[in-house]
Amino acid sequence: MFALLLPGVAAAETTPATLPEIVARINDVAVTRAQFETRLAQSRSMNPSLFDAMGAEEKAHAMVRVLNGMIQRELEVREAHRRGITVAEEEIAQRLREMEASYANKGGLKQAFAEFKITPEQWKEETRRNLLIERLEAIESAAMPVTDEEVREEFLRNFWKEKTPPSSRELAEHREHMRMVIRQRRWPEQRKSWMQSLADVARLWRWTPAAGGAP
């Protein structure tokens, strides 16, 4: 079984120089050292001073956390493909136009890609994968059952302010919104078990600072 939760990692000085050429395998997909180093650089760029101030053990934990995230993304993309979920090129182009508008007064797209430490082609591929994952998780979240009684309890507890009980019509008007609220609250915990189910049926290997080794 693949542990999605961050495992214990030995306190050791861990740098990209110690990494093998392949740091993870998800079925027939390999995560290379170069891909991992790119993602680590992107992670560090969010708060360089905090990352650089980490001790050896903290950095080891951070590296494993980043690698776990890469594996989880691959599992979700794989599942999205299996279910036939697709992303149109125009959707990616629209996201690019939105980004271009957002960075119009901040140095343009060239500056944006430099900040994200990513090439335009890498950005497009990551955007495609993000959209696949968003759609897959939306489908999975929407499939969670919510009973009418749960809807009623949610409405009375958090939305209904009157002293008299709501009518059937008032409950019906808010039913779908209440279901959405309940699913949004439940999804983070449900996602953990769902992700584990994806991992359980995959062939996985992952490097760790403590274990090292080869695939």
ZAFIKE-272779 format. One record per atom (N, C-alpha, C): x, y, z; residue in one letter. Coordinates in steps of 0.2 Angstrom, whole numbers, plus 5000, padded with zeros to 4 digits. Example, Ala and Ser with C-alpha at 12.3 -4.5 7.8 and 13.67 -1.06 7.14 Angstrom:
2
506649725039A;506249785039A;506649845039A;506449895035S;506849955036S;506450005039S;
% end
This chain:
215
500449945000M;500050005000M;500450065000M;500250114996F;500650174996F;500350225001F;500850255005A;500650295011A;500650365008A;500050395007L;499950465005L;500150515010L;500050495017L;500250545022L;501050545022L;501250605024L;501950615025L;502250565030L;502750515028P;503050465032P;503550495036P;503850465041G;504450485045G;505050485040G;505450535041V;506050545037V;506650555041V;507150515040A;507750525044A;508050595044A;508350615049A;508650685049A;509350675046A;509350705040A;510050695036A;510050755031A;510650775030E;510750825025E;510550795018E;510050825015T;509750805009T;509750855004T;510050854998T;510050904993T;509950864987T;509750904981P;509650874975P;510250834972P;510850844975A;511450814972A;511450734974A;511050724980T;510950654982T;510450614978T;510050644974L;509450614971L;509650564966L;509250504965P;509350464959P;509050494953P;509250464947E;508950494941E;508150484940E;507950434943I;507250424944I;507050424951I;506550474953V;506350474960V;505750444962V;505350424957A;504650394958A;504450364951A;504050304952R;503650274947R;502950264948R;502550284944I;501850274945I;501550234939I;501550164940N;501450124934N;501950124929N;501850154923D;502350154918D;502650224917D;502450274922V;502650344921V;503250354926V;503750384924A;504350394929A;504350464930A;504450484936V;504650554938V;505350564939V;505650604935T;506350604934T;506650654939T;507350654940R;507650694945R;507550774942R;507650784936A;507550844933A;506850874934A;506350834934Q;505650854935Q;505550874942Q;505850834947F;505850844954F;506150914956F;506750914953E;507150974955E;506751044952E;506451034947T;506051094944T;505451114949T;505151054952R;504551074956R;504851094963R;505451074965L;505751094971L;505851164971L;506151184965A;506351254964A;505751304964A;505151274961Q;504551314961Q;504251324968Q;504351264972S;504151264979S;504551314983S;505151314982R;505651364986R;505451434984R;505251444978S;505151514975S;504651554979S;504151514982M;503551544985M;503851574992M;504351554995N;504651585001N;505351565002N;505751594998P;506451574998P;506851575005P;506651625008S;507051635015S;506751585020S;506151565020L;505951515024L;506251445022L;506251435016F;506551365014F;507251365016F;507651415014D;508351415016D;508551415023D;508051435027A;508151435034A;508051365038A;507751325034M;507551255036M;508151215038M;508051175043G;508651125045G;508551065040G;509051025041A;509150965037A;508450925037A;508250915043E;507650865044E;507050905040E;506950965042E;506351005039E;506451005031E;507051015028K;507051005021K;506950935018K;507150885022A;506950815020A;506250805020A;505850835025H;505150825025H;504850865019H;505050925018A;504850965012A;504950935006A;505450905005M;505650864998M;505150804997M;505050765003V;504550715002V;503850735001V;503650795004R;503050825003R;502850844996R;503450874993V;503350894986V;503250834982V;503650784983L;503650724979L;502950684980L;502750684986N;502050654987N;501550694982N;501650754982G;501150794978G;501150784971G;501750774968M;501850754961M;501550684960M;501650634964I;501350574963I;500550574964I;500350614968Q;499550624969Q;499350654962Q;499650704960R;499450734953R;499450684948R;499950644947E;499950594942E;499450544943E;499250524949L;498750474950L;498050504948L;497950564949E;497350594947E;497250604940E;497850624936V;497850634929V;497650574926V;498050514928R;497950454926R;497150434926R;496850444932E;496150424933E;495750474928E;495850534927A;495450574923A;495450544916A;496050524914H;496150494907H;495750434906H;495750394912R;495350334912R;494650344911R;494350394914R;493650414914R;493450454907R;493950464903G;493850504897G;493750574898G;493950604903I;493950684904I;494450714900I;494250764896T;494650804892T;494650874893T;495150914890V;495250984891V;495351014884V;494951054881A;495051084875A;495651134875A;495951144869E;496551184868E;496251254869E;495651274867E;495451344868E;495351364876E;495251314880E;495251324887E;495951344890E;496451314887I;497151324890I;497251394887I;497151414881A;497251474878A;496851534882A;496251514884Q;495951564888Q;496251584895Q;496551524898R;496951534904R;497551574903R;497851564897L;498451604895L;498251674894L;497751694891R;497551764890R;497351794897R;497051754901E;496951784908E;497551804912E;498051754911M;498751764914M;499051824911M;499051834904E;499351884901E;499051954903E;498351954904A;498052014906A;498252034914A;498351984918S;498551994925S;499252014925S;499651994921Y;500352024921Y;500552074916Y;500052104914A;500152164909A;500552214912A;500452234918N;500852284921N;501352264926N;501552194925K;502052164930K;502552134926K;502752164920G;503252134916G;503052084911G;502452064910G;502152024905G;502251954906G;502151904902L;502151834902L;502851814904L;503351844900K;504051824901K;504251834909K;504051884912Q;504151894919Q;503751844923Q;503151824921A;502751784925A;503051714925A;503251684919F;503551624918F;504251624922F;504651674922A;505251674926A;505051664934A;504551704936E;504351694943E;504151624945E;503751594940F;503551524942F;504051474940F;504651494937K;505251454936K;504951394931K;504651414926I;504351364921I;504351394914I;504351354909T;504351374902T;503651374900T;503451414894P;502751414892P;502451354891P;502851304888E;502551234886E;502451204893E;502951204897Q;502751174904Q;502151204907Q;502051264907W;501451304910W;500851274906W;500851264900K;500251244896K;500051174899K;500551134899E;500451064901E;500251054908E;500551094913E;500251104920E;499551124920E;499451174916T;498751204916T;498251144914T;498451114909R;498051054906R;497851004912R;498450984915R;498350944921R;497950964926R;498051034928N;497651064933N;496851064932N;496651074925L;495951074923L;495751004923L;496150954921L;495850884922L;495750864929L;496150884934I;496150864941I;495550904944I;495450964942E;494851004944E;494150974942E;494150944936R;493550914934R;493450844937R;493950814938L;493950744941L;493650754948L;493950804952E;493750804959E;493050834959E;492850874955A;492150904955A;491650844954A;491850804949I;491350744948I;491350704954I;491950684957E;491950644963E;491650674969E;491750744970S;491350774975S;490650774975S;490350784968A;489650794967A;489350724968A;489750664968A;489450604969A;489350584976A;489550624981M;489450604988M;488750614989M;488450564992P;487750564994P;487550615000P;487050654999V;486850695005V;486050685005V;485850665011T;485150655012T;484750715013T;484050715012D;483650775013D;483650795021D;483750745025E;483750765032E;484450805034E;484950785031E;485550825031E;485450895029E;485150895023V;485050965020V;484651005025V;484150975028R;483651015033R;484051035039R;484450985042E;484851005047E;485351065046E;485651055040E;486151115038E;485851175038E;485251175034F;484851245033F;484651275040F;484351225044L;484151255051L;484751275055L;485251245055R;485851255060R;486251325057R;486351325051N;486751385049N;486451435044N;485851425042F;485551475037F;484851505040F;484451465043W;483751485045W;483751525051W;483551585051K;483551635056K;482851645059K;482351615056E;481651625059E;481451585065E;480951605069K;480751565074K;480351505072K;479951515067T;479551455064T;479951415060T;479751345059P;480151305054P;480051325047P;480551315043P;480451325036P;479951285033P;479651315027S;479151275024S;479551225019S;479151175016S;479451135011S;479651165005S;479351225003R;479551264998R;480151294999R;480251325005E;480851355007E;481451305007E;481351245009L;481851195009L;482051175002L;481551174998A;481651154991A;482051204987A;481951264989E;482351324986E;483051324987E;483251294993H;483951294995H;484251224995H;483951174993R;484151114994R;484851104990R;484851124984E;485551114980E;486151154983E;485951214986H;486451254989H;486751214995H;486251194999M;486451155005M;486851095004M;486651054999R;487050994997R;487751014995R;487851074991M;488451094989M;488951114995M;488651155000V;488951175006V;489151105010V;488751065011I;488950995014I;489450965011I;489450955004R;489950925001R;490650955001R;490651025001Q;491251065001Q;491551045008Q;491151045013R;491451035020R;491750965021R;491450915018R;491650845018R;492150825013R;492250855008W;492750835003W;493450825005W;493750875009P;494450865011P;494550795014P;494150775018E;494250715022E;494050655017E;493550665013Q;493350615008Q;493950605003Q;494250655001R;494750654996R;495350614998R;495450615005K;496050575007K;495950495006K;495350475008S;495250405006S;495150384999S;494850434995W;494850424988W;495550424985W;495950464987M;496650464984M;496950404986M;496850374992Q;497150314994Q;496950254990Q;496250254988S;496050204984S;496350204977S;496550264974L;496850264968L;497550244969L;497850254974A;498550234975A;498550154976A;498050124979D;498050054981D;498050014975D;497750044969V;497749994963V;498250014958V;498750054960A;499350074956A;499950044958A;500450034953R;501050014955R;501550074956R;501750074963L;502050134965L;502750124968L;503250164966W;503850164970W;504050234971W;504350254977R;504550324978R;505150324982R;505650364980W;506250374983W;506050414990W;506450404995T;506450445001T;507150455004T;507250515007P;507950525010P;508150475014P;507750435018A;507950385023A;508050325019A;507650305014A;507750245010A;508250245005A;508150295001G;508650294995G;508450234990G;508950214987G;508750154983G;508650164976G;508550114972A;508350124965A;507650084963A;507350114958P;506650084956P;506750004954P;
% end
